[in-house]
Amino acid sequence: MRLTVFWERMAAHFGEAYADSFARDHVMSELGGRTVHEALEAGWGAKEVWRAVCVAVDVPAELR
């Protein structure tokens, strides 16, 4: 998954304004105690991070 697709999905689920805020502030155990931005910077793939977000916040199947 490309980062552009990842951020499009984040915006679709959280809204344009909140997606980046969530990605910067929400620490997830599914990402080893990292935020989305920290996980991406640590080398996690966008697809892996998106799957973790889906599990953490129960993203509906049609948006996965």
Secondary structure, 3 states (H helix, E strand, C coil): CCHHHHHHHHHHHHCHHHHHHHHHHCCEHHHCCECHHHHHHCCCCHHHHHHHHHHHHCCCHHHC
